[in-house]
Amino acid sequence: MKFTSDTMMKSIKLLVAGVALAAAGTPALAQNATPVPFSAQMAAGAPNNPKVEVAWNRYYDYKGYTSILQNLNKAYPNLSDLKSIGKSHEGKDIWVFTITNKSTGDHTTKPGMYIAGNIHANEIQATEVTLYTAWYLLENYNRNAWIKDLVDTRSFYIIPTQSPDSRDKFMYEANTANSPRTGQVPRDDDGDGLLNEDRPNDLNGDGHITMMRKKVEKGLGSWKISPDDDRLMVRCTQNEMCEYEMLGQEGFDMDGDGRVNEDGDGSYDPNRNWGWNWQPNYIQGGADRYPFNLPETKAVADFVKSHPNILGGQSYHNTGGMILRGPGAREDRVEPSDERVFDYIGAIGERQLPGYRYMITWRDLYTVYGGETDWLYAGEGIMPFVNELWAQYNMFRQNPQGGGGRGGNTTLAEFDRLLLFGDAYVPWEEVDHPVFGKVEVGGTKKYVGRMPPSFLLEEECHRNMAFTLHHAWHLPTIRIHSIETKSLGNGLTEVVANIVNDRSIPSRLAVDVRNNITRPDWVSLKGGTVISGGIRNNRFDATFNEQVGRPDRINVDAVPGNGNVQVVWIVQGNGPFEVTYDGVKAGKHMLKK
């Protein structure tokens, strides 16, 4: 079409007419709306101009994350509290950061979500995910209706790290990516009467414990430099004449027992020290002496037990891209109805977390005795997940090559070349060894392989937070839908309360009901004299299961997820009536008629 002044005028008239129609349909928007800043338009999901500025492309030590918590609490005193629940072995505070809208009720009267990180000290990004969750909830409270509803109706109990001593040790002392996994309570791992006396040695002083290799006479070695990447070592084939031997981790025998690096920090496992299906060290390595004998574990357990309103649970570990749920051991069990809810939420997580797999611990990973999440579930009636953070799928948004859930050496080396520009590796360097003479040390740095690099950290925080917030959203929302009354004659009234749960998780898990962990939910009636009461099988059944004793307060095992319960009373009197629902883990609700 030829573009002329006539066609221009027609276009302008059509545009004006369209604007007029739009304005007529939305007069308030057209007349009263203020322009949205361009920066806000481009930042969906992110808080604009946060009160507390935090960089999410870095990791924080004890002092750093404590400062973040204090600043958040100061900025949002009506939505948060910061409290120390105990001291670590070295005297550091174990912080719990509580988030809820205080004006909508005390935190203990709402369904609670327990979020904990860094029980294994080297799994450090777990702390950043918990911090990000706290920051995001508070900074978005006044700008996102979905977040506001969560903070108004739930209580979040966030413990950023359960291993503050060793977290700082990992950051500031020479370690591998796997050390220290433990806390700092001294232990004699090799039985020589000495404590922590043979930890790894940083031979070249670079802050990393890498690998040692030694060049030997050609034909006497078992290893060679990879022909594809001179940073990597590969085993020789049967017919090759090789000239390198691998000598293990960087270090030497400090106590003269012929072994290297065998008695480092602690070396118990804080995630094998919990009081459910605990087994001694000869069955479960790392279990230590008895359940809850470690100061950090006991402090966290005491906190959870003192907050029976906690119903959802999330622990963050690394690595491998997993959404784990129990049981940890084959002989344990998850109740079938609870299992269905686990599966439902786990399936959501696989959509939110590319590269992550929803798995059962004992079946799909390994057996765990005395694990935190088994204690939370079977001992406390809580629905917990464990996320093994950082799927190396995210290196190239595809399944890794080279074997293993962590990507394999080949994938990691390629990721380093293309995106980290060599920063992931310590180049091989010749040093003097007190036993082996001239050796070379080199390999991956301690922060490589188990955690995302800085530019992927915020995404990892946000996606995992989103999984946990959706879990919290599915915690029960109980309401008394209606009160129905019917005259029975002779001054008697039938009162029926319809109790509804709008979310997927029941007011008490099946394991809670089976093990009598918390009391039943109470549904109470005031008004008139209650003669009889009970629970109706369904709304079309004229009979009900009568409760013998205390008929004014009916015991309900649980209000099922996305379900309802009908409570019935026969009352002398005609009202008015007041019905109250009171659940330990699902909060309270009241309705009058």
C-alpha positions in Angstrom: 0.0 0.0 0.0 1.3 3.4 -1.0 1.8 5.6 2.2 0.2 9.0 1.7 -1.1 11.8 3.9 -4.6 10.4 3.7 -3.5 7.0 4.9 -1.6 8.7 7.7 -4.7 10.5 8.9 -6.8 7.4 8.8 -4.1 5.6 10.9 -4.1 8.4 13.4 -8.0 8.4 13.6 -8.0 4.6 14.2 -5.3 5.0 16.9 -7.2 7.7 18.7 -10.4 5.6 18.5 -8.6 2.6 20.0 -7.1 4.7 22.8 -10.6 6.1 23.5 -12.1 2.6 23.7 -9.3 1.5 26.0 -9.8 4.5 28.3 -13.5 3.9 28.4 -13.0 0.3 29.5 -10.4 1.3 32.2 -11.2 4.9 33.4 -9.3 4.6 36.6 -6.1 3.4 34.9 -6.4 6.1 32.1 -7.1 9.0 34.5 -5.2 8.1 37.6 -2.3 5.8 36.8 1.2 7.1 37.3 3.9 6.1 34.7 5.8 3.0 35.7 9.6 3.6 35.7 11.5 1.9 32.9 13.7 0.2 35.5 10.7 -1.3 37.2 9.3 -2.5 33.9 12.5 -4.4 33.2 12.8 -6.0 36.7 9.9 -8.4 37.0 10.4 -10.6 40.1 13.0 -8.4 41.6 12.6 -5.8 44.4 13.3 -2.3 43.1 15.2 0.1 45.4 15.5 -2.4 48.2 16.0 -1.1 51.7 18.9 -3.5 52.2 21.3 -3.7 49.3 22.9 -7.1 49.0 25.1 -8.5 46.2 24.0 -12.0 45.3 27.0 -12.9 43.2 29.3 -13.6 46.1 29.5 -15.7 49.3 29.4 -14.3 52.9 31.4 -15.3 56.0 30.0 -15.4 59.5 30.5 -11.6 60.0 29.0 -10.9 56.6 25.8 -12.9 56.8 25.3 -11.7 60.4 25.4 -8.2 59.2 22.8 -8.9 56.5 20.4 -10.4 59.0 20.8 -7.5 61.4 20.2 -5.0 58.6 17.1 -6.8 57.4 15.7 -7.0 60.9 16.4 -3.2 61.4 14.7 -2.4 58.1 11.7 -4.6 58.7 11.0 -4.8 62.5 7.3 -5.4 62.1 7.9 -8.4 59.9 11.0 -10.1 61.4 13.0 -11.1 64.5 16.6 -12.1 64.8 17.5 -14.5 67.7 20.5 -16.7 68.7 19.3 -20.2 69.5 22.7 -21.3 70.8 26.4 -21.2 70.4 28.7 -23.3 68.1 31.6 -25.1 69.5 33.8 -22.0 69.0 31.2 -19.6 70.4 29.6 -18.3 67.3 25.8 -17.5 67.4 23.5 -19.9 65.6 21.0 -17.5 64.2 17.3 -18.0 63.5 15.6 -15.3 61.5 11.8 -15.4 61.9 9.6 -13.7 59.2 5.9 -13.2 59.6 3.5 -10.2 59.7 3.2 -9.6 63.5 0.0 -7.7 63.1 -1.8 -10.8 61.7 -0.9 -12.9 64.7 1.9 -14.3 66.7 4.3 -16.5 64.7 3.4 -19.6 66.8 -0.2 -19.4 65.7 0.5 -19.8 62.0 1.8 -22.8 60.0 5.6 -22.7 60.2 8.2 -23.3 57.5 11.6 -24.4 58.7 14.5 -23.4 56.3 18.0 -24.4 57.1 21.3 -24.4 55.3 25.0 -25.3 55.5 24.8 -28.3 58.0 27.8 -29.4 56.0 30.3 -26.6 56.2 31.8 -26.9 52.7 28.3 -26.7 51.1 28.4 -23.0 51.4 25.9 -21.8 48.9 23.1 -23.2 51.1 23.6 -20.1 53.3 23.2 -17.7 50.4 19.9 -19.4 49.4 18.5 -18.9 52.9 19.7 -15.3 53.1 18.2 -14.6 49.6 14.9 -16.1 50.8 14.7 -13.8 53.8 15.7 -10.8 51.8 13.3 -11.5 49.0 10.3 -12.1 51.3 10.9 -8.8 53.1 11.8 -6.6 50.2 8.8 -7.8 48.1 6.2 -7.7 50.9 4.8 -4.4 49.8 5.0 -4.9 46.1 3.9 -8.5 45.4 0.5 -9.7 46.6 1.5 -13.4 46.6 4.5 -12.8 48.8 2.4 -10.6 51.1 -0.1 -13.3 51.6 2.7 -15.8 52.5 4.2 -13.4 55.1 0.7 -12.6 56.5 -0.4 -16.2 56.9 2.8 -18.3 57.5 5.8 -18.1 59.8 9.3 -18.6 58.2 12.1 -19.8 60.5 15.4 -19.4 58.7 18.7 -20.8 60.0 21.3 -19.7 57.5 24.0 -22.0 58.7 24.2 -24.9 61.1 28.0 -25.0 60.9 29.3 -21.5 61.4 32.8 -22.5 62.7 33.7 -24.7 59.7 32.1 -22.4 57.2 34.7 -19.7 58.0 37.4 -22.4 58.0 36.4 -23.4 54.5 36.6 -19.8 53.3 39.8 -18.7 55.0 42.0 -21.9 55.3 43.3 -24.3 52.7 40.8 -26.9 51.8 39.4 -29.1 49.0 35.9 -28.7 47.7 34.9 -31.5 50.2 36.5 -30.2 53.4 35.6 -29.5 56.0 32.3 -31.2 55.9 32.3 -31.5 59.6 32.2 -29.1 62.6 35.1 -28.1 64.8 34.6 -30.3 67.9 38.0 -32.1 68.0 38.1 -35.8 67.3 40.8 -38.4 67.2 40.2 -40.0 63.8 43.2 -42.3 63.7 43.2 -43.5 67.3 46.6 -42.2 68.2 45.5 -40.1 71.1 46.0 -36.8 69.3 43.3 -34.5 68.0 43.1 -33.1 64.4 46.9 -33.3 64.1 47.2 -34.5 60.5 45.1 -32.2 58.3 46.0 -31.4 54.7 49.1 -29.2 54.0 49.1 -26.3 51.5 52.5 -26.9 50.0 52.4 -24.0 47.6 50.5 -21.6 49.9 47.7 -20.8 47.4 44.8 -21.4 49.8 43.7 -24.6 48.0 44.4 -28.3 48.7 44.8 -29.7 45.2 46.5 -33.0 44.0 50.2 -34.1 43.9 51.9 -35.8 41.0 55.5 -36.9 40.6 57.4 -37.5 37.4 59.1 -40.9 37.3 61.2 -42.9 34.8 59.3 -43.5 31.6 57.4 -46.8 31.7 57.1 -46.9 35.5 54.2 -44.5 35.8 50.4 -45.2 35.7 49.3 -41.8 34.6 49.8 -39.3 31.8 48.9 -35.7 31.0 45.6 -35.7 29.0 46.3 -35.1 25.3 43.1 -33.0 25.2 43.8 -30.7 28.2 47.2 -30.4 29.8 45.6 -29.5 33.2 44.0 -33.0 33.5 45.6 -36.3 34.3 44.3 -39.6 32.8 45.2 -43.2 33.5 47.4 -45.0 31.0 46.2 -47.9 28.9 47.9 -51.3 29.2 50.4 -50.7 26.4 51.4 -47.1 27.1 54.8 -46.1 28.6 53.9 -43.4 31.1 56.0 -41.3 33.4 53.7 -39.9 36.1 52.4 -41.2 39.4 49.5 -39.6 41.4 50.3 -39.2 45.1 46.9 -38.1 46.4 45.9 -34.9 48.0 48.4 -32.1 48.7 50.0 -32.8 52.1 52.4 -35.0 54.1 52.4 -37.3 57.1 52.5 -34.9 60.1 52.2 -37.5 62.9 54.5 -40.2 61.6 51.9 -43.0 61.3 52.5 -43.6 57.6 49.2 -42.0 56.5 48.6 -38.6 55.0 45.8 -36.1 55.9 43.9 -38.8 57.9 43.1 -36.7 61.0 41.8 -33.3 60.0 39.0 -31.1 61.4 36.4 -33.0 63.3 35.4 -35.5 60.7 32.0 -36.5 62.2 28.9 -35.8 60.1 26.4 -33.4 61.7 23.7 -34.9 59.4 24.1 -38.3 61.0 23.6 -37.1 64.6 19.8 -36.8 64.8 17.5 -38.8 67.0 15.6 -40.9 64.5 17.0 -44.3 63.4 20.4 -43.3 64.7 23.1 -45.9 64.3 26.6 -46.0 65.9 29.7 -45.2 63.9 30.5 -48.8 63.0 27.2 -48.9 61.1 26.8 -45.2 60.1 30.1 -43.4 59.6 30.1 -39.9 61.1 27.3 -40.6 63.6 29.6 -39.6 66.5 28.8 -40.6 70.1 25.0 -40.4 70.5 22.2 -38.4 69.0 22.3 -34.6 69.6 25.7 -34.7 71.4 27.0 -31.9 69.1 26.2 -28.4 70.3 25.0 -27.1 66.9 22.7 -30.1 66.3 21.2 -29.9 69.7 20.5 -26.2 69.5 18.6 -26.6 66.2 16.7 -29.6 67.5 15.7 -27.8 70.7 14.4 -24.9 68.6 12.3 -27.1 66.3 10.8 -29.0 69.3 9.8 -25.7 70.9 8.0 -24.7 67.7 5.4 -27.4 67.1 3.6 -25.2 64.6 6.4 -26.1 62.0 4.9 -28.2 59.3 7.1 -27.6 56.3 10.8 -28.2 56.1 13.6 -27.4 53.7 17.3 -28.2 54.1 19.9 -27.0 51.6 23.0 -29.0 50.8 25.2 -29.5 47.7 25.7 -30.9 45.1 24.3 -32.9 42.1 20.9 -31.2 41.4 18.6 -33.3 43.5 15.3 -32.7 45.3 15.5 -35.4 48.0 12.9 -36.8 50.4 13.0 -39.6 52.9 13.2 -42.2 54.0 16.9 -42.3 54.4 16.9 -46.1 55.1 15.0 -48.9 53.4 13.5 -50.2 56.6 11.9 -46.8 57.3 8.7 -45.6 55.7 6.7 -42.6 54.5 3.0 -42.9 55.0 1.2 -43.3 51.6 -1.0 -40.2 51.9 2.1 -38.1 52.8 4.0 -39.7 49.9 1.4 -38.4 47.5 1.9 -34.8 48.7 5.7 -35.2 48.6 5.4 -36.4 45.0 3.1 -33.5 44.0 5.4 -30.8 45.4 8.5 -32.6 44.1 7.1 -32.6 40.6 6.6 -28.8 40.8 10.3 -28.6 41.8 11.5 -30.4 38.7 9.8 -27.7 36.6 11.3 -24.9 38.7 14.8 -26.3 38.8 16.2 -27.3 35.4 18.5 -30.3 35.7 17.3 -31.3 39.1 15.7 -34.7 39.8 13.2 -35.6 42.5 14.5 -38.6 44.3 14.1 -40.8 47.4 17.2 -40.8 49.5 17.7 -44.5 50.3 16.6 -45.8 46.9 18.1 -43.2 44.5 21.2 -42.0 46.4 22.4 -43.8 49.5 21.4 -45.0 52.9 21.3 -42.4 55.7 20.9 -43.2 59.4 20.3 -40.5 61.9 19.6 -37.8 59.2 18.0 -34.5 60.0 15.0 -34.8 57.6 14.1 -38.3 58.8 14.0 -36.9 62.3 11.9 -33.9 61.1 9.4 -36.2 59.4 9.0 -39.2 61.7 9.9 -37.5 65.0 8.2 -34.1 64.5 5.5 -34.5 61.9 7.2 -32.1 59.4 7.2 -32.5 55.6 10.9 -31.9 54.7 12.9 -31.8 51.5 16.6 -31.7 50.9 17.9 -29.8 47.9 21.3 -30.8 46.7 22.2 -27.4 45.2 24.0 -26.8 41.9 23.2 -29.1 39.0 26.1 -28.9 36.6 23.5 -29.3 33.9 23.5 -25.5 34.3 27.0 -25.2 32.9 25.8 -25.6 29.4 22.0 -26.2 30.0 22.4 -29.8 28.9 23.3 -33.1 30.6 27.0 -33.2 31.4 29.5 -35.3 29.5 32.2 -37.3 31.2 30.0 -39.2 33.7 28.7 -38.4 37.1 26.1 -36.0 38.4 28.7 -33.3 38.9 29.6 -33.1 35.2 32.9 -35.1 35.0 36.4 -33.7 34.5 35.8 -33.1 30.7 32.7 -30.9 31.2 34.2 -28.9 34.0 37.4 -28.2 32.0 35.4 -27.0 29.0 33.2 -24.9 31.2 36.3 -23.3 32.8 37.9 -22.6 29.4 34.8 -21.1 27.8 33.2 -19.2 30.7 35.7 -18.9 33.6 38.8 -18.3 31.5 41.1 -20.6 33.4 40.1 -19.4 36.9 38.9 -22.8 38.1 42.3 -24.5 38.1 45.6 -24.1 39.9 48.3 -24.6 37.3 50.7 -27.5 38.0 53.7 -26.1 40.0 56.8 -27.8 41.3 57.4 -27.8 45.0 59.6 -29.5 47.6 57.9 -32.4 49.5 59.6 -33.6 52.8 59.2 -37.2 51.8 58.9 -37.4 48.0 61.3 -34.6 47.0 60.3 -32.7 43.9 56.6 -33.0 43.2 54.1 -31.0 41.3 50.8 -29.7 42.8 47.8 -28.6 40.8 44.1 -29.2 40.0 40.7 -27.7 40.7 40.3 -24.9 43.3 38.2 -25.6 46.4 35.3 -23.5 45.3 34.9 -25.4 41.9 32.6 -28.3 41.2 30.3 -28.2 44.2 29.0 -24.6 43.9 28.0 -22.2 41.2 30.3 -19.5 40.0 29.4 -16.0 40.9 27.4 -15.2 37.8 25.1 -18.2 38.3 24.7 -17.9 42.1 21.7 -15.5 42.1 19.7 -17.8 39.7 20.5 -20.8 41.9 19.3 -18.8 44.9 16.1 -17.7 43.3 15.0 -21.0 41.8 15.5 -22.9 45.0 13.8 -20.2 47.0 10.8 -20.4 44.6 10.6 -24.2 45.3 10.5 -23.6 49.0 8.0 -20.7 48.8 5.6 -22.9 46.8 6.0 -25.6 49.5 5.1 -23.0 52.1 2.1 -21.9 50.0 0.8 -25.5 50.1 0.8 -25.5 53.9 -2.8 -25.8 55.1 -5.1 -22.8 55.0 -8.0 -23.8 57.3 -11.3 -21.9 57.4 -14.7 -22.6 58.8 -16.6 -22.4 55.5 -20.1 -22.2 57.1 -22.2 -23.0 60.1 -25.5 -24.8 59.4 -28.3 -25.1 62.0 -31.5 -27.1 62.1 -34.2 -27.2 64.8 -34.8 -30.7 66.1 -37.7 -29.7 68.3 -38.0 -29.7 72.1 -35.4 -26.9 72.3 -32.7 -28.9 70.5 -30.6 -27.7 67.6 -28.3 -29.5 65.3 -25.2 -27.4 64.5 -22.9 -28.4 61.6 -19.6 -26.8 61.0 -17.9 -27.3 57.6 -14.1 -27.1 58.1 -12.3 -26.6 54.8 -8.6 -26.8 53.8 -7.8 -24.9 50.7 -4.3 -26.2 50.2 -2.6 -29.5 49.4 -0.9 -30.3 52.8 -3.2 -31.7 55.5 -3.4 -30.0 58.9 -1.5 -33.0 60.3 0.6 -35.4 58.3 -0.4 -39.1 58.4 2.9 -39.8 60.3 1.9 -37.3 62.9 -1.5 -39.0 63.4 0.0 -42.5 63.5 2.8 -41.6 65.9 0.7 -39.2 68.1 3.3 -36.5 67.6 1.0 -33.5 68.2 -2.5 -33.4 69.7 -5.5 -33.6 67.3 -7.0 -30.5 65.9 -9.8 -29.1 68.1 -13.1 -27.8 66.8 -15.0 -26.2 69.6 -18.6 -24.9 70.0 -19.9 -22.1 72.2 -23.6 -21.3 72.6 -26.2 -23.4 74.4 -25.5 -26.7 76.2 -23.7 -29.2 74.1 -25.3 -32.7 74.6 -23.5 -34.7 71.9 -21.0 -34.1 69.2 -18.8 -35.9 66.6 -17.6 -36.1 63.0 -19.9 -36.9 60.1 -18.5 -39.3 57.5 -19.9 -37.1 54.7 -22.4 -34.3 54.3 -25.1 -36.6 53.0 -24.9 -39.0 56.0 -27.5 -38.2 58.7 -25.4 -40.0 61.3 -22.1 -39.1 62.9 -19.3 -40.8 64.9 -20.0 -39.6 68.4 -17.1 -38.5 70.6 -17.5 -39.8 74.1 -16.4 -37.1 76.6 -15.9 -33.4 76.1 -18.5 -33.1 73.2 -18.1 -29.3 73.1 -14.5 -29.8 71.8 -14.3 -32.4 69.0 -10.9 -34.0 68.2 -10.2 -34.1 64.5 -7.2 -36.2 63.4 -6.6 -33.9 60.4 -8.3 -31.8 57.8 -7.1 -33.3 54.6 -5.4 -31.4 51.9 -7.9 -29.8 49.5 -10.6 -31.4 51.6 -13.0 -30.8 54.4 -14.4 -32.2 57.6 -18.0 -31.9 59.0 -18.3 -31.5 62.7 -21.8 -32.0 64.2 -23.3 -31.1 67.6 -26.6 -31.6 69.2 -27.2 -28.5 71.4 -29.8 -27.5 74.0 -30.5 -23.9 72.8 -30.9 -22.0 69.6 -27.8 -19.8 69.5 -26.0 -17.6 68.7 -23.2 -20.1 68.1 -19.4 -19.6 67.8 -17.2 -22.3 66.3 -13.4 -22.2 66.7 -10.9 -24.4 64.8 -7.5 -24.8 66.7 -4.7 -26.8 65.1 -1.2 -27.0 66.4 0.3 -26.9 62.9 -2.5 -25.2 61.0 -3.4 -22.2 63.1 -6.7 -21.0 64.3 -10.0 -19.8 62.7 -13.3 -18.7 64.2 -16.8 -18.1 62.8 -20.0 -17.0 64.5 -23.7 -17.5 63.6 
